[in-house]
Amino acid sequence: MTPSRPPFSLLTLQIFVAVARLGSFTRAADALCLTQSTVSKHVGLLEKQLGVPLFTRAGGVAPTPAGARFLEATEPALQQIWHAVEQVRARPAQKATVTFLAPPAVLQYWLVPLLPRFAVDHPDIDLQMRPRLLSGGVGRGDVDADIRFGNGAWQGVRAQYLFGREMCVVATPALCRRLALRRYADLSRAPLLRHVLYPSAWTEWARAMAPGLALDATGPEYDHYSVMLEAVQAELGVAIVPRLLVRKALASGELEAPFNEVMLGSSGYYLVLRDTAAPAQAVRAAGDWLMARAEEMAREWLPAAPAPAASSGNVQ
């Protein structure tokens, strides 16, 4: 007997996972190079075929309990399919494939725009970029290097600092005006957004910038800066983020740093190279290229900012 086929396509599942992980139909559409209406139609069709709502849409997009269960079952299967395609796909013999894992915010605000330049500088290396999601393990064997967010002190690996410890408070210009954010104490009127991997950020910021200031840092939590910045754009609150991630938004006036400060935090983005089947020379070349681009970005954007203030609780 011929087994029945699911009534939905692989693309529909990819769209579902992207919406669930990025928390936004718009972000998922951008990541998959689709229109927002296409993403909405696929999700609506999937919900109709399964007979249950997969997302709540009030005050943001989040999986329902049924959506969370479906995500847990389908995402690993999609990752296996992706890996199988990469293993079988024919590649030019002279190219070495190097696969990087990186947080979505790093991909969106830094790495993806650099890929055309990398292709020119290293035509012999096929650089593959994949988003790091909190559900994925860091020890996957099909990844040659990854960019991690933290303090750089991971056991058993050598981490090289890239950027991101230079932090600042950001909000939309409209929210800054509405809350009259002129002094540090004015933050008491604002919802303070938090990153789940950096729970001490606001405490470190207050220690460095305004000793003695008590902040109610119990606002909403986000697992990626890319999603947190969407919340900032939606004026859901004020965030403290790596200044270099928002350099272009600050320059264009899309976002504002009301205190124009730089706090040197304890967490940032680090490059970790692994021992893999990929040619070691190609992995080192890709890593060196990324380190050079991070230093280039810092030289271009940080000199115009104030000198950083370090929290006494920083982990060097």
N, C-alpha and C positions, 0 to 999 in steps of 0.2 A: 504494500500500500504506500502510495506517495505521501510523505509527511506534509502536513499543511504548512504554508508559508505565512509569516507575519504580514499583516495587511499594511505595513508601513516600511519605508525605505531606510537604507543606511544613512542617507542625508538627514532624514527626519530625526534619527537618533543622535546624530552629530549636533544638530541644532538644539535638541533637548538638553544635551549635556552642556553645551556652551552657555545656554540661558541659565541653567542651574548653577554653574560654576561662576559665571560673571555677574549674575544677579541683575541682568538687564537685557531686554530685547534689543536695544540699540547697540550695546557693546557686543552682543553675540553676532548681530548682523555685520558689524565692522570687522570682527575677528574672522568671520567666514566669507567675507566679501559678498554678502547678500544684501537685499533690501530689508528694511524692518518689516514691511508688509509680508514678505515671503517667510521670514522667521515666524511671525504671528500666525500665518496660515498653517504652517507645518505643525506648530505646537497645538493649535486648535484642532487640527485633524487628528493628531495623536491622542489628545484628550477624548475626542469623540469616539475613536476606535477602541480605546481602553475603557471608556465609560466612567472615568473618574477625573476630577480636576487635578492637575499635576503642579500647579503654581497658585499661590495667592498673589493678588495684584493690587492690594490696598497698601499704600505707603511704601511701595517698592515691590520687587519680584522675588519671591522665595518659594522653595519647594514645599508642597503639602506633605503630610506624612506618607501618602501614597507616592508622591513624586520623589521623596527621599529614598524610599525602598526601590523604586524603579531605577533611580540613578545608581544606587549601590550595585544593582545587578547588571546594568548595561555598560557603565563606564569601563570596567575591566575588560569586557568583551571587545569593546571598540579599540582599546589600547592593544589588545592581542592582534586584532585585524590590522591595525596600523603597523605593528611590528612585523607581521608576516609580509605585508606589502613592501616594507623597506628591505626585508631580507631577500625577496625574490626579484625586486625591480632591477633591471639591467642598468648599469652605469658605465660610463667611459672608463676603460682600464687605467688611464693615467690620472684619474681623480681619486683623492682620498676623501672619504666621508667622515666628518666630525660632527657629532651630535651634542648640542648643548641644551641643558635644562635651565630655564630662567623664570623668575616671577613674572606674572602678566604685566605689572607696571613697568618693569625694566624692558620688557619686549616692546610695549607700546610707546613709552616715552624716550627710549634710547636706542635699543638694538635694531629693531626692524628698519628704521630709517637709514641705518648704517650698512645694511646688507648689500645694496648695490656697490658701495665703495669697497666692501670686502671682496666681492666677486672680481673687481678690477685688480685689487692688490694681490689676491691669491686665486688666480684662475684654476690652479691645480687642486683646490680644496672645495669640496661640496659641503658648505656649512648648513647644518639643519638645526633649527631652533624649535623647541617645544616648551609650552607653558608649564611651570611648576605649580601644581595644585596641592592643597594641604592634604588631600586624600591619598596622594601618591607617595610611595616610599622613596628615599634618597639613594637607595642602593641598587637601583635597576641596572642590569648589566648591559643594556643597549644604549647607555648614555656615557659619553666620553668625558664630559666636564659639566659642572653646574655652577650656577650663581646662587648663593644662599644669603638669606637675610639673618643677621644675628651678630654676636660679638666676635666671631672668628675662632672661638676656642672649641672646635669640634674634635673629639678624640679620634686618632688614627688617620687624620688627613692634614695636609698642609694648605692653609687658606691664605690667599693673597688679597689684601684690601683693594677694592675698586673705588667705591664712592658711597655716599649716602649718610655718613655720620653727621654731616652739616645739616641741621634741622632748622625749620622756621615754622611759625604759625601762619596759616593761610585761611582765607575766606573769600567769598565773592565781594566785590566793592559794595554792592547793595546791602549785604548783611553787615558789613563793617559800618556803613552809615546808620543802618537801622539800630544796631546795638551800641553805636557811638564808641567803637573800640579805639581808644586813644592811649590808655594806660594799661599796664598789665592787670591791675585790679578790675578793669572792665570785663575781663573774661568771666567774672562771676555771673554775668548776664547771659552767657552763651552756652549752648550744649557743646561739650567737648568730646569729639569723636576719638575713638581709640583703635589701635591695631592689636589683634590678639597675640601676635608674636612679639610685641614690644609694650607690655603693660606698664612699664616704668617710665615711658616717654614723658608724660606730663609732670611726673614727680621730678625727673631729672631737669626738665625745662625750668620748673619753678625754683629748684635749688640753684641753677646757674644764673637765671635771669632776674629772679625776684625772690631772694631768700626771705622766708617768713610768710610768703603769700600762700594761703591755703586754697587749693583748687578742688572743686567737686568734679573729679574726673571719673564720673560714673555714666557717661553718655554711651551711645550705641557703639558696638564693637564691629570691626570689619577684618576679614582675613587676608585682604590684599589692598595695597594702596590704590590700585586702579579702581576698585569699587568704592573705597573711601573718598577718592577725589570726585567720583560721580555724585556721592552724597553731598560733598562740599558744593558742587555746582548746583545741586538742587536746593541749596541753602538749608540743609538739615542740621548744620552746625559748623563748628570751627575745628580744624585739624592741625596737628603738628606732623610735618612730613619732611622727607629729604628734600632740601632746597633745589638740588640739581634735577629732581624729577619734575619740578614745576617751573623750571627756569623760563621756558617759552611762554607759559601761561602768565607768569609775572611780567615778562617783558611786553606782552601784548595788552596787558591790563585786564585779561580775562579773570585772573585771580589777583588778590592783593595780600601782601605781607604787612599787616597794619603796624607792626613794631619794627619791621625791617631788621630783624635780629638774625644771628646765626648761633645756634646752640650746638656744641660738639657733643653728640650723644654717644651712648655706649654700643649702639647697634648700627650696622650698615650692610652694604652688599659686598660679598667676598667671592672670589673665584677659586674653585676647587677643581683641579685636574685629577683624572683617575687613570689607573693602569687598565687599559682595555685592549680589544683586538685592533682598534684603529692604529695606523702608524703613529708612533710616539712623536715623531718629528712634526707631523701635521697638527697634532693636538697642541704641542708646545707653540707652534707658529700661530695658531688661532688664539691661544691664550695670551701670547705676547702682544698680538694685534689689539685685542680687547683691552688689555692693560694700558696700551699706548693711547687708545681712544678715550679711556676714562681720564687719564692724566690731561689729555688735550681739552676735554670738556671742563675739567676743573680750572685749568689755566684761563679758559675763555670766560667762564661765568662767575667764578668765585672772587676774583680781585675787586669787583665793583661792590661786593657785599661787605658789611662790617666785619671786623675781626671776630672770630668765634669765641664764645664764652663757654668754658668747659665746666661740667658739673663735677663736684668733688666725688660723686659716686660712680664716675665713669669707669668702665673696664677697658683698659688699654690693650 
